[in-house]
Amino acid sequence: MELHEAVSGVFMKVADWFRVPQTGFISASVRELCDIILYDLNRPQAVDYTGGALENKYTGISVHRLYDCVAVLLQNALIHGEEGQKVNVCVTAKKAETNQILDVVTVQIMSVVSSSKYEDSKLRIERAIRSIEGGIDMVTEGYTGIKKVKFITP
């Protein structure tokens, strides 16, 4: 019964994140988002966390953008990283230098890549970053991966 309630609680929280994107009543930290993603990937112990902003809470559309980016990058790090090595998630934040309300949040997701796969991994990432696509492509193609991260981040 306790397990059922715990799982139900997680699913209710995730459902709320996606049900109220504009009002932002439900908040989440990067650590909480990672926990949900890792639970979905069945890899709960695969990450080491660092950084002073791990527990900062974000609301509204920020949660959705963070979730989308973190999900793509975390999954790629787990897929392409060295087997048995933990992925490092480092979250930092600082106040914007201008009169903006929002902080500048940096989420670094790093994995160890074997030396034999390094060049291929580097080229794959560079190709995705250099690719040119239009905003309509996000709707028609349903981008995943680095192209999606590139599209939804400034």
PyMOL commands that place a pseudoatom at each C-alpha (Angstrom):
pseudoatom trace, name=CA, resn=MET, resi=1, chain=A, elem=C, hetatm=0, pos=[0.000, 0.000, 0.000]
pseudoatom trace, name=CA, resn=GLU, resi=2, chain=A, elem=C, hetatm=0, pos=[2.837, 2.382, 0.891]
pseudoatom trace, name=CA, resn=LEU, resi=3, chain=A, elem=C, hetatm=0, pos=[4.608, 1.618, -2.391]
pseudoatom trace, name=CA, resn=HIS, resi=4, chain=A, elem=C, hetatm=0, pos=[1.389, 2.221, -4.319]
pseudoatom trace, name=CA, resn=GLU, resi=5, chain=A, elem=C, hetatm=0, pos=[0.888, 5.573, -2.571]
pseudoatom trace, name=CA, resn=ALA, resi=6, chain=A, elem=C, hetatm=0, pos=[4.499, 6.610, -3.236]
pseudoatom trace, name=CA, resn=VAL, resi=7, chain=A, elem=C, hetatm=0, pos=[4.265, 5.757, -6.944]
pseudoatom trace, name=CA, resn=SER, resi=8, chain=A, elem=C, hetatm=0, pos=[0.892, 7.453, -7.191]
pseudoatom trace, name=CA, resn=GLY, resi=9, chain=A, elem=C, hetatm=0, pos=[2.338, 10.578, -5.556]
pseudoatom trace, name=CA, resn=VAL, resi=10, chain=A, elem=C, hetatm=0, pos=[5.160, 10.746, -8.117]
pseudoatom trace, name=CA, resn=PHE, resi=11, chain=A, elem=C, hetatm=0, pos=[2.773, 10.357, -11.030]
pseudoatom trace, name=CA, resn=MET, resi=12, chain=A, elem=C, hetatm=0, pos=[0.424, 13.014, -9.635]
pseudoatom trace, name=CA, resn=LYS, resi=13, chain=A, elem=C, hetatm=0, pos=[3.316, 15.478, -9.319]
pseudoatom trace, name=CA, resn=VAL, resi=14, chain=A, elem=C, hetatm=0, pos=[4.481, 14.822, -12.896]
pseudoatom trace, name=CA, resn=ALA, resi=15, chain=A, elem=C, hetatm=0, pos=[0.919, 15.156, -14.173]
pseudoatom trace, name=CA, resn=ASP, resi=16, chain=A, elem=C, hetatm=0, pos=[0.590, 18.506, -12.378]
pseudoatom trace, name=CA, resn=TRP, resi=17, chain=A, elem=C, hetatm=0, pos=[3.813, 19.781, -13.945]
pseudoatom trace, name=CA, resn=PHE, resi=18, chain=A, elem=C, hetatm=0, pos=[2.330, 19.206, -17.385]
pseudoatom trace, name=CA, resn=ARG, resi=19, chain=A, elem=C, hetatm=0, pos=[-1.219, 20.267, -16.600]
pseudoatom trace, name=CA, resn=VAL, resi=20, chain=A, elem=C, hetatm=0, pos=[-0.493, 23.802, -15.373]
pseudoatom trace, name=CA, resn=PRO, resi=21, chain=A, elem=C, hetatm=0, pos=[2.420, 25.072, -17.472]
pseudoatom trace, name=CA, resn=GLN, resi=22, chain=A, elem=C, hetatm=0, pos=[1.434, 28.738, -17.429]
pseudoatom trace, name=CA, resn=THR, resi=23, chain=A, elem=C, hetatm=0, pos=[0.187, 29.164, -13.892]
pseudoatom trace, name=CA, resn=GLY, resi=24, chain=A, elem=C, hetatm=0, pos=[3.229, 27.555, -12.334]
pseudoatom trace, name=CA, resn=PHE, resi=25, chain=A, elem=C, hetatm=0, pos=[1.611, 26.332, -9.110]
pseudoatom trace, name=CA, resn=ILE, resi=26, chain=A, elem=C, hetatm=0, pos=[3.718, 23.176, -9.114]
pseudoatom trace, name=CA, resn=SER, resi=27, chain=A, elem=C, hetatm=0, pos=[7.443, 23.722, -8.731]
pseudoatom trace, name=CA, resn=ALA, resi=28, chain=A, elem=C, hetatm=0, pos=[10.376, 21.374, -9.249]
pseudoatom trace, name=CA, resn=SER, resi=29, chain=A, elem=C, hetatm=0, pos=[14.119, 21.355, -8.785]
pseudoatom trace, name=CA, resn=VAL, resi=30, chain=A, elem=C, hetatm=0, pos=[16.590, 19.942, -11.297]
pseudoatom trace, name=CA, resn=ARG, resi=31, chain=A, elem=C, hetatm=0, pos=[17.295, 17.113, -8.839]
pseudoatom trace, name=CA, resn=GLU, resi=32, chain=A, elem=C, hetatm=0, pos=[13.568, 16.225, -8.721]
pseudoatom trace, name=CA, resn=LEU, resi=33, chain=A, elem=C, hetatm=0, pos=[13.361, 16.277, -12.513]
pseudoatom trace, name=CA, resn=CYS, resi=34, chain=A, elem=C, hetatm=0, pos=[16.437, 14.030, -12.759]
pseudoatom trace, name=CA, resn=ASP, resi=35, chain=A, elem=C, hetatm=0, pos=[14.931, 11.633, -10.225]
pseudoatom trace, name=CA, resn=ILE, resi=36, chain=A, elem=C, hetatm=0, pos=[11.782, 11.286, -12.355]
pseudoatom trace, name=CA, resn=ILE, resi=37, chain=A, elem=C, hetatm=0, pos=[13.796, 10.782, -15.551]
pseudoatom trace, name=CA, resn=LEU, resi=38, chain=A, elem=C, hetatm=0, pos=[16.095, 8.226, -13.903]
pseudoatom trace, name=CA, resn=TYR, resi=39, chain=A, elem=C, hetatm=0, pos=[13.073, 6.403, -12.457]
pseudoatom trace, name=CA, resn=ASP, resi=40, chain=A, elem=C, hetatm=0, pos=[11.593, 6.216, -15.957]
pseudoatom trace, name=CA, resn=LEU, resi=41, chain=A, elem=C, hetatm=0, pos=[14.912, 4.898, -17.341]
pseudoatom trace, name=CA, resn=ASN, resi=42, chain=A, elem=C, hetatm=0, pos=[15.232, 2.435, -14.433]
pseudoatom trace, name=CA, resn=ARG, resi=43, chain=A, elem=C, hetatm=0, pos=[18.637, 3.927, -13.502]
pseudoatom trace, name=CA, resn=PRO, resi=44, chain=A, elem=C, hetatm=0, pos=[18.029, 5.552, -10.079]
pseudoatom trace, name=CA, resn=GLN, resi=45, chain=A, elem=C, hetatm=0, pos=[21.658, 5.339, -8.858]
pseudoatom trace, name=CA, resn=ALA, resi=46, chain=A, elem=C, hetatm=0, pos=[23.348, 6.455, -12.092]
pseudoatom trace, name=CA, resn=VAL, resi=47, chain=A, elem=C, hetatm=0, pos=[24.026, 10.109, -11.183]
pseudoatom trace, name=CA, resn=ASP, resi=48, chain=A, elem=C, hetatm=0, pos=[26.250, 12.140, -8.880]
pseudoatom trace, name=CA, resn=TYR, resi=49, chain=A, elem=C, hetatm=0, pos=[24.972, 15.647, -8.152]
pseudoatom trace, name=CA, resn=THR, resi=50, chain=A, elem=C, hetatm=0, pos=[27.041, 18.788, -7.603]
pseudoatom trace, name=CA, resn=GLY, resi=51, chain=A, elem=C, hetatm=0, pos=[26.476, 22.530, -7.624]
pseudoatom trace, name=CA, resn=GLY, resi=52, chain=A, elem=C, hetatm=0, pos=[24.888, 25.057, -5.352]
pseudoatom trace, name=CA, resn=ALA, resi=53, chain=A, elem=C, hetatm=0, pos=[21.561, 25.326, -7.175]
pseudoatom trace, name=CA, resn=LEU, resi=54, chain=A, elem=C, hetatm=0, pos=[20.441, 21.688, -7.161]
pseudoatom trace, name=CA, resn=GLU, resi=55, chain=A, elem=C, hetatm=0, pos=[17.494, 22.362, -4.893]
pseudoatom trace, name=CA, resn=ASN, resi=56, chain=A, elem=C, hetatm=0, pos=[16.369, 25.668, -6.445]
pseudoatom trace, name=CA, resn=LYS, resi=57, chain=A, elem=C, hetatm=0, pos=[12.717, 25.362, -7.445]
pseudoatom trace, name=CA, resn=TYR, resi=58, chain=A, elem=C, hetatm=0, pos=[11.378, 26.474, -10.812]
pseudoatom trace, name=CA, resn=THR, resi=59, chain=A, elem=C, hetatm=0, pos=[7.765, 26.889, -11.881]
pseudoatom trace, name=CA, resn=GLY, resi=60, chain=A, elem=C, hetatm=0, pos=[5.583, 27.153, -14.942]
pseudoatom trace, name=CA, resn=ILE, resi=61, chain=A, elem=C, hetatm=0, pos=[7.122, 26.908, -18.386]
pseudoatom trace, name=CA, resn=SER, resi=62, chain=A, elem=C, hetatm=0, pos=[10.605, 26.849, -16.839]
pseudoatom trace, name=CA, resn=VAL, resi=63, chain=A, elem=C, hetatm=0, pos=[9.869, 23.378, -15.436]
pseudoatom trace, name=CA, resn=HIS, resi=64, chain=A, elem=C, hetatm=0, pos=[8.890, 22.149, -18.891]
pseudoatom trace, name=CA, resn=ARG, resi=65, chain=A, elem=C, hetatm=0, pos=[11.965, 23.563, -20.593]
pseudoatom trace, name=CA, resn=LEU, resi=66, chain=A, elem=C, hetatm=0, pos=[14.247, 22.191, -17.899]
pseudoatom trace, name=CA, resn=TYR, resi=67, chain=A, elem=C, hetatm=0, pos=[12.568, 18.789, -18.048]
pseudoatom trace, name=CA, resn=ASP, resi=68, chain=A, elem=C, hetatm=0, pos=[12.866, 18.571, -21.841]
pseudoatom trace, name=CA, resn=CYS, resi=69, chain=A, elem=C, hetatm=0, pos=[16.534, 19.604, -21.885]
pseudoatom trace, name=CA, resn=VAL, resi=70, chain=A, elem=C, hetatm=0, pos=[17.579, 17.535, -18.888]
pseudoatom trace, name=CA, resn=ALA, resi=71, chain=A, elem=C, hetatm=0, pos=[15.738, 14.465, -20.201]
pseudoatom trace, name=CA, resn=VAL, resi=72, chain=A, elem=C, hetatm=0, pos=[17.494, 14.627, -23.570]
pseudoatom trace, name=CA, resn=LEU, resi=73, chain=A, elem=C, hetatm=0, pos=[20.953, 15.308, -22.160]
pseudoatom trace, name=CA, resn=LEU, resi=74, chain=A, elem=C, hetatm=0, pos=[20.704, 12.837, -19.291]
pseudoatom trace, name=CA, resn=GLN, resi=75, chain=A, elem=C, hetatm=0, pos=[19.476, 10.055, -21.544]
pseudoatom trace, name=CA, resn=ASN, resi=76, chain=A, elem=C, hetatm=0, pos=[22.272, 10.776, -24.065]
pseudoatom trace, name=CA, resn=ALA, resi=77, chain=A, elem=C, hetatm=0, pos=[24.869, 10.780, -21.278]
pseudoatom trace, name=CA, resn=LEU, resi=78, chain=A, elem=C, hetatm=0, pos=[23.626, 7.405, -20.053]
pseudoatom trace, name=CA, resn=ILE, resi=79, chain=A, elem=C, hetatm=0, pos=[23.451, 5.890, -23.545]
pseudoatom trace, name=CA, resn=HIS, resi=80, chain=A, elem=C, hetatm=0, pos=[26.791, 7.174, -24.844]
pseudoatom trace, name=CA, resn=GLY, resi=81, chain=A, elem=C, hetatm=0, pos=[28.755, 7.244, -21.588]
pseudoatom trace, name=CA, resn=GLU, resi=82, chain=A, elem=C, hetatm=0, pos=[31.075, 4.522, -20.392]
pseudoatom trace, name=CA, resn=GLU, resi=83, chain=A, elem=C, hetatm=0, pos=[29.240, 1.548, -18.869]
pseudoatom trace, name=CA, resn=GLY, resi=84, chain=A, elem=C, hetatm=0, pos=[29.370, 1.529, -15.084]
pseudoatom trace, name=CA, resn=GLN, resi=85, chain=A, elem=C, hetatm=0, pos=[30.469, 5.177, -14.800]
pseudoatom trace, name=CA, resn=LYS, resi=86, chain=A, elem=C, hetatm=0, pos=[28.170, 7.647, -13.081]
pseudoatom trace, name=CA, resn=VAL, resi=87, chain=A, elem=C, hetatm=0, pos=[26.927, 10.720, -14.889]
pseudoatom trace, name=CA, resn=ASN, resi=88, chain=A, elem=C, hetatm=0, pos=[27.576, 14.046, -13.148]
pseudoatom trace, name=CA, resn=VAL, resi=89, chain=A, elem=C, hetatm=0, pos=[24.798, 16.655, -13.018]
pseudoatom trace, name=CA, resn=CYS, resi=90, chain=A, elem=C, hetatm=0, pos=[26.039, 20.079, -11.895]
pseudoatom trace, name=CA, resn=VAL, resi=91, chain=A, elem=C, hetatm=0, pos=[23.517, 22.897, -11.417]
pseudoatom trace, name=CA, resn=THR, resi=92, chain=A, elem=C, hetatm=0, pos=[24.525, 26.507, -10.805]
pseudoatom trace, name=CA, resn=ALA, resi=93, chain=A, elem=C, hetatm=0, pos=[22.557, 29.736, -10.860]
pseudoatom trace, name=CA, resn=LYS, resi=94, chain=A, elem=C, hetatm=0, pos=[23.397, 33.416, -10.686]
pseudoatom trace, name=CA, resn=LYS, resi=95, chain=A, elem=C, hetatm=0, pos=[21.415, 36.609, -10.869]
pseudoatom trace, name=CA, resn=ALA, resi=96, chain=A, elem=C, hetatm=0, pos=[21.159, 38.077, -14.343]
pseudoatom trace, name=CA, resn=GLU, resi=97, chain=A, elem=C, hetatm=0, pos=[23.302, 41.171, -14.817]
pseudoatom trace, name=CA, resn=THR, resi=98, chain=A, elem=C, hetatm=0, pos=[20.478, 43.169, -16.382]
pseudoatom trace, name=CA, resn=ASN, resi=99, chain=A, elem=C, hetatm=0, pos=[17.127, 44.071, -14.830]
pseudoatom trace, name=CA, resn=GLN, resi=100, chain=A, elem=C, hetatm=0, pos=[15.674, 40.659, -15.610]
pseudoatom trace, name=CA, resn=ILE, resi=101, chain=A, elem=C, hetatm=0, pos=[13.689, 38.806, -12.984]
pseudoatom trace, name=CA, resn=LEU, resi=102, chain=A, elem=C, hetatm=0, pos=[15.024, 35.386, -13.936]
pseudoatom trace, name=CA, resn=ASP, resi=103, chain=A, elem=C, hetatm=0, pos=[18.296, 33.839, -12.838]
pseudoatom trace, name=CA, resn=VAL, resi=104, chain=A, elem=C, hetatm=0, pos=[20.812, 32.446, -15.286]
pseudoatom trace, name=CA, resn=VAL, resi=105, chain=A, elem=C, hetatm=0, pos=[20.719, 28.690, -14.666]
pseudoatom trace, name=CA, resn=THR, resi=106, chain=A, elem=C, hetatm=0, pos=[23.438, 26.378, -15.931]
pseudoatom trace, name=CA, resn=VAL, resi=107, chain=A, elem=C, hetatm=0, pos=[22.916, 22.622, -15.955]
pseudoatom trace, name=CA, resn=GLN, resi=108, chain=A, elem=C, hetatm=0, pos=[25.955, 20.596, -16.956]
pseudoatom trace, name=CA, resn=ILE, resi=109, chain=A, elem=C, hetatm=0, pos=[25.440, 16.905, -17.608]
pseudoatom trace, name=CA, resn=MET, resi=110, chain=A, elem=C, hetatm=0, pos=[28.726, 15.082, -18.056]
pseudoatom trace, name=CA, resn=SER, resi=111, chain=A, elem=C, hetatm=0, pos=[29.595, 11.473, -18.721]
pseudoatom trace, name=CA, resn=VAL, resi=112, chain=A, elem=C, hetatm=0, pos=[32.837, 9.616, -19.296]
pseudoatom trace, name=CA, resn=VAL, resi=113, chain=A, elem=C, hetatm=0, pos=[33.324, 8.439, -22.880]
pseudoatom trace, name=CA, resn=SER, resi=114, chain=A, elem=C, hetatm=0, pos=[35.888, 5.802, -23.750]
pseudoatom trace, name=CA, resn=SER, resi=115, chain=A, elem=C, hetatm=0, pos=[38.847, 7.034, -25.780]
pseudoatom trace, name=CA, resn=SER, resi=116, chain=A, elem=C, hetatm=0, pos=[37.835, 4.749, -28.670]
pseudoatom trace, name=CA, resn=LYS, resi=117, chain=A, elem=C, hetatm=0, pos=[34.413, 6.470, -28.933]
pseudoatom trace, name=CA, resn=TYR, resi=118, chain=A, elem=C, hetatm=0, pos=[35.550, 10.028, -28.187]
pseudoatom trace, name=CA, resn=GLU, resi=119, chain=A, elem=C, hetatm=0, pos=[35.960, 11.279, -31.788]
pseudoatom trace, name=CA, resn=ASP, resi=120, chain=A, elem=C, hetatm=0, pos=[32.642, 9.766, -32.910]
pseudoatom trace, name=CA, resn=SER, resi=121, chain=A, elem=C, hetatm=0, pos=[30.842, 11.319, -29.933]
pseudoatom trace, name=CA, resn=LYS, resi=122, chain=A, elem=C, hetatm=0, pos=[32.434, 14.699, -30.547]
pseudoatom trace, name=CA, resn=LEU, resi=123, chain=A, elem=C, hetatm=0, pos=[31.480, 14.645, -34.257]
pseudoatom trace, name=CA, resn=ARG, resi=124, chain=A, elem=C, hetatm=0, pos=[27.898, 13.558, -33.468]
pseudoatom trace, name=CA, resn=ILE, resi=125, chain=A, elem=C, hetatm=0, pos=[27.461, 16.486, -31.071]
pseudoatom trace, name=CA, resn=GLU, resi=126, chain=A, elem=C, hetatm=0, pos=[29.098, 19.003, -33.431]
pseudoatom trace, name=CA, resn=ARG, resi=127, chain=A, elem=C, hetatm=0, pos=[26.856, 17.900, -36.324]
pseudoatom trace, name=CA, resn=ALA, resi=128, chain=A, elem=C, hetatm=0, pos=[23.729, 18.322, -34.217]
pseudoatom trace, name=CA, resn=ILE, resi=129, chain=A, elem=C, hetatm=0, pos=[24.792, 21.780, -33.037]
pseudoatom trace, name=CA, resn=ARG, resi=130, chain=A, elem=C, hetatm=0, pos=[25.728, 22.970, -36.544]
pseudoatom trace, name=CA, resn=SER, resi=131, chain=A, elem=C, hetatm=0, pos=[22.542, 21.721, -38.192]
pseudoatom trace, name=CA, resn=ILE, resi=132, chain=A, elem=C, hetatm=0, pos=[20.114, 24.318, -39.452]
pseudoatom trace, name=CA, resn=GLU, resi=133, chain=A, elem=C, hetatm=0, pos=[16.419, 23.855, -38.837]
pseudoatom trace, name=CA, resn=GLY, resi=134, chain=A, elem=C, hetatm=0, pos=[13.350, 26.031, -38.689]
pseudoatom trace, name=CA, resn=GLY, resi=135, chain=A, elem=C, hetatm=0, pos=[10.911, 26.445, -35.809]
pseudoatom trace, name=CA, resn=ILE, resi=136, chain=A, elem=C, hetatm=0, pos=[8.217, 24.646, -37.778]
pseudoatom trace, name=CA, resn=ASP, resi=137, chain=A, elem=C, hetatm=0, pos=[10.455, 21.558, -37.773]
pseudoatom trace, name=CA, resn=MET, resi=138, chain=A, elem=C, hetatm=0, pos=[9.854, 21.155, -34.051]
pseudoatom trace, name=CA, resn=VAL, resi=139, chain=A, elem=C, hetatm=0, pos=[6.162, 20.671, -34.773]
pseudoatom trace, name=CA, resn=THR, resi=140, chain=A, elem=C, hetatm=0, pos=[6.399, 18.584, -37.927]
pseudoatom trace, name=CA, resn=GLU, resi=141, chain=A, elem=C, hetatm=0, pos=[9.404, 16.448, -37.042]
pseudoatom trace, name=CA, resn=GLY, resi=142, chain=A, elem=C, hetatm=0, pos=[9.047, 16.187, -33.259]
pseudoatom trace, name=CA, resn=TYR, resi=143, chain=A, elem=C, hetatm=0, pos=[12.749, 16.694, -32.647]
pseudoatom trace, name=CA, resn=THR, resi=144, chain=A, elem=C, hetatm=0, pos=[14.530, 14.836, -29.928]
pseudoatom trace, name=CA, resn=GLY, resi=145, chain=A, elem=C, hetatm=0, pos=[18.130, 14.989, -28.895]
pseudoatom trace, name=CA, resn=ILE, resi=146, chain=A, elem=C, hetatm=0, pos=[20.511, 17.897, -29.145]
pseudoatom trace, name=CA, resn=LYS, resi=147, chain=A, elem=C, hetatm=0, pos=[18.476, 19.669, -31.834]
pseudoatom trace, name=CA, resn=LYS, resi=148, chain=A, elem=C, hetatm=0, pos=[15.611, 19.944, -29.368]
pseudoatom trace, name=CA, resn=VAL, resi=149, chain=A, elem=C, hetatm=0, pos=[17.885, 21.338, -26.659]
pseudoatom trace, name=CA, resn=LYS, resi=150, chain=A, elem=C, hetatm=0, pos=[19.301, 23.840, -29.139]
pseudoatom trace, name=CA, resn=PHE, resi=151, chain=A, elem=C, hetatm=0, pos=[15.795, 24.909, -30.206]
pseudoatom trace, name=CA, resn=ILE, resi=152, chain=A, elem=C, hetatm=0, pos=[14.313, 25.479, -26.745]
pseudoatom trace, name=CA, resn=THR, resi=153, chain=A, elem=C, hetatm=0, pos=[17.277, 27.192, -25.086]
pseudoatom trace, name=CA, resn=PRO, resi=154, chain=A, elem=C, hetatm=0, pos=[18.415, 30.745, -25.777]
for i in range(1, 154): cmd.bond("trace and resi %d" % i, "trace and resi %d" % (i + 1))
show_as sticks, trace
zoom trace
